[in-house]
Every structure is written in C-alpha cells, then in structure tokens.
Amino acid sequence: MSSHVDNTRNGIADPSMQQFEKYELCVKLFDLIPYPIQIFSLDGTARMINDAALEMIGIKSRECHIGRYNVFEDPIVHKLGVTDQIRQVLTGKTVYLTDFTVSYEDMMRYFDVRERDLKIINSDITCFPLANSDGRVEYFAAIFIFKNVYAGKEEIGRAKQYIKTHWKEPFDADKIAKAVYLSKSHFTKLFKSHTGVTPYEYYINYKISKLKEILLDTNLSIAQVFAACNMNYNGYSAKLFKEKVGVTPSAYRKISK
C-alpha cells in the first residue's frame, strides 16, 4: 500500500511497474530539484514528471500527462524537426537541444495546459539515458533549463521605445532585437503577435506620423520636411506617404491648414 501511495505521489503511471523501484530515490530527488524533469519509457511515453515541470510548463495535472503524453508523437517536436535527434538517447547517447523555442499558443492547442498570458517559452533540454546494471537503457530522462519565458509586454514596450528613439536611422531589426535581448526571429514573431504589425511596419508608421507632424511647419518645403526625417523626397517616398495617409504630402499640408 505504501509503495502504491509513493508511486502515485511521484506521478508514475503504473504503480505495479516493479522495474521503476530502482529509480525511486532518484525520483524523490527530482521532486526536490527546481528544474523541470520528466522520465520516459523507451516508446516515448511520459512515466514521471516533477513538480517544477508541472508548474513551469503549465501542465494541469499528472493525470492528464502521465501515460498519455508521448514525446515521439508530439506535434511541436515534429514541427521543430528534433524527433530523430531525441531518439538518439535510446542508443545510450546524451542529447542536447539548445534554444528549444515553443509558442505557448501551440501548447494550448495541442495539450492540456493552463491558460496563461505567455507567448513563447525558450529552454535548453538535456535528454539522457537511464540504464540498468547491465548497461541496457530502460528509460530516459529530460531536464529543462528555462532560459526565457516571454510574456511579451515588457519586451515589446522596450522595442517600441527603441524605434521611437531611433526613428531617423535606417531600420535594423537585428539592432532592435538585440536591444530587447531577443533573437531576431523570436522578436519579429512576438512583436507582430502583440501589435498586429511587423516591427518594420511599426517603424514606417511612426516615421509617417513624424512626417505629418513636421509638414505642419509651412516654413519648410516638402523636400526639407522629408530631409528632416532622414528621407529623400522622391516618387517612392511620396507614394509611400499616400498609401499610409490617403493623400499626397502637399495635399495633406493643404488639408491640415
């Protein structure tokens, strides 16, 4: 009875799995470690998950995960193209997955996780084999080192401020992403998710707003207004202004009077 209670508490799917007893101490230690850890059987089915994994990944309960989740059938793992890499752990190798980045929206779509105001989870994952005394792999474990959990609001706010401060400069997505401590691809996806436009579109829209503001100064020619915004007044820039505002720069100046 005591063994059954211990196994249930530690999240082992089948309490009758006698072979798991050799890992009992390890499992108890896992629950004390503040890093998300899971143990899988060789077919990829989750057999144990510690408290940190439940909390940080957002899994609602052990019951909805243990015995049901299979890493080799995970659509996100397939999408990222790392299934074969993870399978190498079955041969006794330790596998390192760096910058494993998952959209929390995808997690909510595919799995029974809590609804949270998160956008992206970025972590490094180490998968290592658990072998018996004969050296035969019986299970494998995965430990997650969470690098960033992006709620997005703070990063996007900093990105907007950076653009507003550097709007006269040529657009550079790499510089903006670096300023908010994100990779370019993560930043672009996160920015559009929060604002509905790409960083470049936001930059252009802000630049156009400054053009409209300076056009009100009739002491400046239209060409001088564009120059003040570090733009050449030519067919392309005039067309861009009309696409965004609906009228030409000269027409906007007349209307604004």
Sine and cosine of phi, psi and omega as CSV:
sin_phi,cos_phi,sin_psi,cos_psi,sin_omega,cos_omega
0.00,0.00,-0.69,0.72,0.00,-1.00
-0.88,0.48,-0.66,0.76,0.02,-1.00
-0.89,0.46,-0.63,0.78,0.00,-1.00
-0.89,0.45,-0.68,0.73,-0.01,-1.00
-0.90,0.43,-0.70,0.71,0.00,-1.00
-0.87,0.48,-0.70,0.71,-0.02,-1.00
-0.89,0.45,-0.67,0.74,-0.01,-1.00
-0.91,0.43,-0.68,0.73,-0.02,-1.00
-0.89,0.46,-0.59,0.80,-0.04,-1.00
-1.00,0.08,0.00,1.00,0.13,-0.99
0.99,0.11,0.31,0.95,0.02,-1.00
-0.97,0.23,0.76,-0.65,-0.15,-0.99
-0.89,0.45,-0.71,0.71,-0.07,-1.00
-0.88,-0.48,0.97,-0.24,-0.07,-1.00
-0.87,0.49,-0.32,0.95,-0.04,-1.00
-0.99,0.10,0.03,1.00,-0.04,-1.00
-0.96,0.26,1.00,-0.01,-0.08,-1.00
-0.89,0.45,-0.51,0.86,-0.04,-1.00
-0.92,0.40,-0.29,0.96,-0.03,-1.00
-0.98,0.18,-0.21,0.98,-0.08,-1.00
-0.88,0.47,-0.51,0.86,-0.01,-1.00
-0.92,0.40,-0.31,0.95,0.01,-1.00
-0.98,-0.21,0.13,0.99,-0.11,-0.99
-0.85,0.52,-0.72,0.69,0.01,-1.00
-0.90,0.44,-0.66,0.75,0.01,-1.00
-0.87,0.49,-0.67,0.74,-0.02,-1.00
-0.90,0.44,-0.68,0.73,0.01,-1.00
-0.90,0.44,-0.61,0.79,0.04,-1.00
-0.92,0.39,-0.61,0.79,0.01,-1.00
-0.84,0.54,-0.63,0.77,-0.01,-1.00
-0.92,0.39,-0.32,0.95,0.02,-1.00
-1.00,0.00,-0.25,0.97,-0.03,-1.00
-1.00,0.10,0.74,-0.67,-0.06,-1.00
-0.98,0.18,0.24,0.97,0.05,-1.00
-0.95,-0.30,0.63,-0.78,0.04,-1.00
-0.89,0.46,0.79,-0.62,0.00,-1.00
-0.71,-0.71,0.65,-0.76,0.10,-0.99
-0.75,-0.67,0.49,-0.87,0.12,-0.99
-0.87,-0.49,0.68,-0.73,-0.06,-1.00
-0.83,-0.55,0.52,-0.86,0.18,-0.98
-0.98,0.21,0.15,-0.99,-0.12,-0.99
-0.91,0.42,-0.36,0.93,0.03,-1.00
-1.00,0.09,0.03,1.00,0.06,-1.00
0.99,-0.11,0.00,1.00,-0.03,-1.00
-0.98,0.20,0.70,-0.71,0.01,-1.00
-0.93,0.37,0.76,-0.65,-0.01,-1.00
-0.89,-0.46,-0.36,0.93,0.03,-1.00
-0.46,-0.89,0.59,-0.81,0.08,-1.00
-0.58,-0.81,0.72,-0.70,-0.05,-1.00
-1.00,0.01,0.11,-0.99,-0.08,-1.00
-0.88,0.47,-0.61,0.79,-0.02,-1.00
-0.89,0.46,-0.60,0.80,0.01,-1.00
-0.92,0.39,-0.67,0.74,0.03,-1.00
-0.85,0.52,-0.71,0.71,-0.09,-1.00
-0.96,0.29,-0.76,0.65,-0.14,-0.99
-0.98,0.21,-0.55,0.84,0.04,-1.00
-0.99,0.15,-0.45,0.90,0.04,-1.00
1.00,-0.10,0.22,0.98,0.00,-1.00
-0.91,0.41,0.74,-0.67,-0.12,-0.99
-0.92,0.39,-0.65,0.76,-0.04,-1.00
-0.34,-0.94,0.32,-0.95,0.08,-1.00
-0.90,0.44,-0.61,0.79,-0.08,-1.00
-0.88,0.48,-0.54,0.84,-0.02,-1.00
-1.00,0.08,-0.06,1.00,-0.08,-1.00
-0.88,-0.48,-0.77,0.64,-0.05,-1.00
-0.90,0.44,0.78,-0.63,0.02,-1.00
0.98,0.18,-0.14,0.99,-0.03,-1.00
-0.92,-0.39,-0.65,0.76,-0.01,-1.00
-0.98,0.19,0.69,-0.72,0.05,-1.00
-0.76,-0.64,0.88,-0.47,-0.09,-1.00
-0.90,0.44,-0.51,0.86,-0.02,-1.00
-0.98,0.19,-0.17,0.99,0.05,-1.00
-0.94,-0.34,0.07,1.00,-0.04,-1.00
-0.93,0.37,0.88,-0.48,-0.02,-1.00
-0.89,0.45,-0.48,0.88,0.02,-1.00
-0.95,0.31,-0.66,0.75,0.05,-1.00
-0.88,0.47,-0.66,0.75,0.05,-1.00
-0.90,0.44,-0.69,0.73,-0.03,-1.00
-0.88,0.48,-0.61,0.80,-0.01,-1.00
-0.99,0.12,-0.12,0.99,0.09,-1.00
0.94,0.33,0.56,0.83,-0.04,-1.00
-0.90,-0.44,0.18,0.98,-0.03,-1.00
-0.85,0.52,-0.77,0.63,-0.02,-1.00
-0.90,0.44,-0.57,0.82,0.02,-1.00
-0.90,0.43,-0.68,0.74,0.01,-1.00
-0.91,0.41,-0.60,0.80,-0.02,-1.00
-0.87,0.48,-0.36,0.93,0.01,-1.00
-0.89,0.46,-0.36,0.93,0.01,-1.00
-0.91,0.42,-0.42,0.91,0.00,-1.00
-0.93,0.37,-0.33,0.94,0.02,-1.00
-1.00,-0.03,0.07,1.00,0.02,-1.00
0.99,-0.15,0.05,1.00,-0.01,-1.00
-1.00,0.04,0.47,-0.88,0.16,-0.99
-1.00,-0.03,0.77,-0.64,-0.10,-0.99
-0.93,-0.38,0.73,-0.68,0.00,-1.00
-0.91,-0.41,0.84,-0.54,0.08,-1.00
-0.93,-0.36,0.91,-0.42,-0.02,-1.00
-0.98,-0.22,0.57,-0.82,0.01,-1.00
0.80,0.60,0.75,0.67,0.07,-1.00
-0.97,0.25,0.96,-0.28,-0.13,-0.99
-0.92,-0.38,0.82,-0.58,-0.09,-1.00
-0.80,-0.60,0.71,-0.71,0.13,-0.99
-0.97,0.24,0.79,-0.61,0.00,-1.00
-0.92,0.39,-0.44,0.90,0.08,-1.00
-0.88,0.47,-0.64,0.77,0.06,-1.00
-0.91,0.41,-0.63,0.78,0.01,-1.00
-0.89,0.46,-0.66,0.75,0.03,-1.00
-0.93,0.37,-0.49,0.87,0.00,-1.00
-0.95,0.32,-0.63,0.78,-0.12,-0.99
-0.99,-0.15,-0.45,0.89,-0.16,-0.99
-0.78,-0.62,0.23,-0.97,-0.01,-1.00
-1.00,0.02,0.96,0.28,0.01,-1.00
-0.93,-0.38,0.34,-0.94,-0.03,-1.00
-0.93,0.36,0.53,-0.85,0.07,-1.00
-0.98,0.18,0.87,-0.49,-0.04,-1.00
-0.69,-0.72,0.37,-0.93,0.01,-1.00
-0.99,0.10,0.90,0.44,0.03,-1.00
-0.85,-0.53,0.46,-0.89,0.03,-1.00
-0.93,-0.36,-0.79,0.62,-0.11,-0.99
-0.64,-0.76,0.65,-0.76,0.13,-0.99
-0.90,-0.43,0.80,-0.60,-0.03,-1.00
-0.84,-0.54,0.81,-0.58,-0.05,-1.00
-0.52,-0.85,0.29,-0.96,0.22,-0.98
-0.98,-0.21,0.65,-0.76,-0.04,-1.00
-0.81,-0.59,0.75,-0.67,0.09,-1.00
-0.92,-0.40,0.85,-0.53,0.05,-1.00
-0.96,-0.29,0.79,-0.62,-0.02,-1.00
-0.68,-0.73,0.54,-0.84,-0.07,-1.00
-0.97,0.24,0.50,-0.87,0.13,-0.99
-0.90,-0.43,0.94,-0.33,-0.11,-0.99
-0.96,-0.29,0.40,-0.92,0.07,-1.00
-1.00,0.10,-0.09,-1.00,-0.07,-1.00
-0.90,0.43,-0.36,0.93,0.03,-1.00
-1.00,0.05,-0.03,1.00,0.00,-1.00
1.00,0.05,0.11,0.99,0.00,-1.00
-1.00,0.05,0.77,-0.64,-0.01,-1.00
-0.94,0.34,0.81,-0.59,0.01,-1.00
-0.93,-0.36,-0.54,0.84,0.03,-1.00
-0.57,-0.82,0.11,-0.99,0.18,-0.98
-0.61,-0.79,0.44,-0.90,-0.06,-1.00
-0.88,-0.47,0.40,-0.92,0.08,-1.00
-0.73,-0.68,0.80,-0.60,0.05,-1.00
-0.90,-0.43,0.73,-0.68,-0.09,-1.00
-0.96,-0.28,0.77,-0.64,0.13,-0.99
-0.93,-0.36,0.98,-0.20,-0.05,-1.00
-0.96,0.29,0.85,-0.53,-0.02,-1.00
-1.00,-0.05,-0.68,0.73,0.01,-1.00
-0.49,-0.87,0.64,-0.77,0.16,-0.99
-0.85,-0.53,0.94,-0.33,-0.13,-0.99
-1.00,-0.05,0.94,-0.34,0.19,-0.98
-0.98,0.20,-0.42,0.91,0.17,-0.98
0.99,-0.12,-0.58,0.81,-0.16,-0.99
-0.88,0.47,-0.70,0.72,-0.03,-1.00
-0.92,0.40,-0.71,0.71,-0.01,-1.00
-0.90,0.44,-0.66,0.75,-0.02,-1.00
-0.93,0.38,-0.62,0.78,0.04,-1.00
-0.88,0.48,-0.67,0.74,0.03,-1.00
-0.92,0.40,-0.61,0.79,0.00,-1.00
-0.91,0.41,-0.67,0.74,0.03,-1.00
-0.88,0.47,-0.68,0.74,0.00,-1.00
-0.91,0.42,-0.62,0.79,0.03,-1.00
-0.89,0.46,-0.71,0.70,-0.01,-1.00
-0.89,0.46,-0.67,0.75,-0.01,-1.00
-0.92,0.38,-0.46,0.89,0.01,-1.00
-0.99,0.12,-0.48,0.88,-0.08,-1.00
-0.89,-0.46,0.47,0.88,-0.12,-0.99
-0.93,0.38,-0.38,0.93,0.02,-1.00
-0.98,0.20,-0.30,0.95,-0.01,-1.00
-0.99,0.13,0.38,-0.93,0.09,-1.00
-0.86,0.51,0.58,-0.81,-0.02,-1.00
-0.90,0.43,0.72,-0.69,0.01,-1.00
-0.60,-0.80,0.99,-0.15,-0.05,-1.00
-0.89,0.46,-0.56,0.83,0.00,-1.00
-0.89,0.45,-0.67,0.74,0.00,-1.00
-0.92,0.40,-0.65,0.76,-0.01,-1.00
-0.91,0.40,-0.71,0.70,0.00,-1.00
-0.87,0.49,-0.65,0.76,0.01,-1.00
-0.90,0.43,-0.59,0.80,-0.02,-1.00
-0.91,0.41,-0.43,0.90,-0.01,-1.00
-0.95,-0.32,0.20,0.98,0.11,-0.99
0.89,0.45,0.64,0.77,0.07,-1.00
-0.79,-0.61,0.39,-0.92,0.13,-0.99
-0.95,0.31,0.35,-0.94,-0.05,-1.00
-0.86,0.50,-0.71,0.71,-0.04,-1.00
-0.92,0.40,-0.68,0.74,0.01,-1.00
-0.91,0.42,-0.68,0.73,-0.02,-1.00
-0.88,0.47,-0.74,0.68,-0.04,-1.00
-0.87,0.49,-0.70,0.71,-0.01,-1.00
-0.92,0.40,-0.69,0.73,-0.02,-1.00
-0.92,0.40,-0.66,0.75,-0.03,-1.00
-0.88,0.47,-0.73,0.68,-0.02,-1.00
-0.92,0.38,-0.57,0.82,0.02,-1.00
-0.88,0.47,-0.59,0.80,-0.05,-1.00
-1.00,0.06,-0.57,0.82,-0.13,-0.99
-0.96,-0.29,-0.33,0.94,-0.03,-1.00
1.00,0.05,-0.09,1.00,0.04,-1.00
-0.74,-0.67,0.32,-0.95,0.06,-1.00
-0.97,0.25,0.31,-0.95,0.07,-1.00
-0.83,0.55,-0.61,0.79,0.01,-1.00
-0.91,0.42,-0.68,0.74,0.03,-1.00
-0.89,0.46,-0.64,0.77,0.03,-1.00
-0.89,0.46,-0.67,0.74,0.03,-1.00
-0.87,0.49,-0.74,0.67,0.00,-1.00
-0.89,0.45,-0.70,0.72,-0.01,-1.00
-0.88,0.48,-0.63,0.78,0.01,-1.00
-0.93,0.36,-0.63,0.78,0.01,-1.00
-0.89,0.45,-0.66,0.75,0.03,-1.00
-0.90,0.44,-0.62,0.78,0.01,-1.00
-0.90,0.45,-0.57,0.82,0.04,-1.00
-0.95,0.31,-0.59,0.81,0.08,-1.00
-0.87,0.49,-0.72,0.69,0.01,-1.00
-0.87,0.50,-0.64,0.77,-0.01,-1.00
-0.91,0.41,-0.71,0.70,-0.07,-1.00
-0.97,0.22,-0.42,0.91,0.05,-1.00
-0.88,0.48,-0.34,0.94,0.01,-1.00
-0.94,0.34,-0.30,0.95,0.04,-1.00
-1.00,0.08,0.99,-0.16,-0.09,-1.00
-0.97,0.24,-0.07,1.00,0.08,-1.00
-0.96,0.27,-0.26,0.97,0.01,-1.00
-0.97,-0.24,0.63,-0.78,0.13,-0.99
-0.95,0.31,0.28,-0.96,0.00,-1.00
-0.88,0.47,-0.62,0.78,0.03,-1.00
-0.89,0.46,-0.63,0.78,0.02,-1.00
-0.93,0.38,-0.57,0.82,0.04,-1.00
-0.89,0.46,-0.72,0.69,0.02,-1.00
-0.90,0.43,-0.63,0.78,0.02,-1.00
-0.90,0.44,-0.59,0.81,0.02,-1.00
-0.91,0.42,-0.38,0.92,0.04,-1.00
-0.99,-0.17,0.23,0.97,0.01,-1.00
0.87,0.50,0.66,0.75,0.04,-1.00
-0.76,-0.65,0.59,-0.81,0.11,-0.99
-0.99,0.13,0.70,-0.72,0.04,-1.00
-1.00,0.07,0.98,-0.19,-0.01,-1.00
-0.62,-0.79,-0.11,-0.99,-0.04,-1.00
-0.86,0.50,-0.63,0.78,-0.03,-1.00
-0.92,0.39,-0.75,0.66,-0.05,-1.00
-0.93,0.38,-0.57,0.82,0.04,-1.00
-0.92,0.40,-0.64,0.76,0.03,-1.00
-0.91,0.41,-0.66,0.75,0.02,-1.00
-0.88,0.48,-0.70,0.72,0.02,-1.00
-0.86,0.50,-0.71,0.71,-0.02,-1.00
-0.91,0.42,-0.61,0.79,0.03,-1.00
-0.89,0.46,-0.60,0.80,-0.06,-1.00
-0.99,0.11,-0.59,0.81,-0.12,-0.99
-0.98,-0.19,-0.49,0.87,0.00,-1.00
0.97,-0.24,-0.24,0.97,0.03,-1.00
-0.65,-0.76,0.23,-0.97,0.03,-1.00
-0.96,0.30,0.28,-0.96,0.04,-1.00
-0.84,0.54,-0.69,0.73,-0.02,-1.00
-0.92,0.40,-0.63,0.77,0.02,-1.00
-0.91,0.40,-0.62,0.79,0.02,-1.00
-0.89,0.45,-0.65,0.76,0.01,-1.00
-0.89,0.46,-0.66,0.75,0.00,-1.00
-0.91,0.41,-0.70,0.72,-0.01,-1.00
-0.89,0.45,-0.62,0.78,-0.07,-1.00
-0.94,0.35,-0.38,0.93,0.05,-1.00
-0.91,0.41,0.00,0.00,0.00,0.00
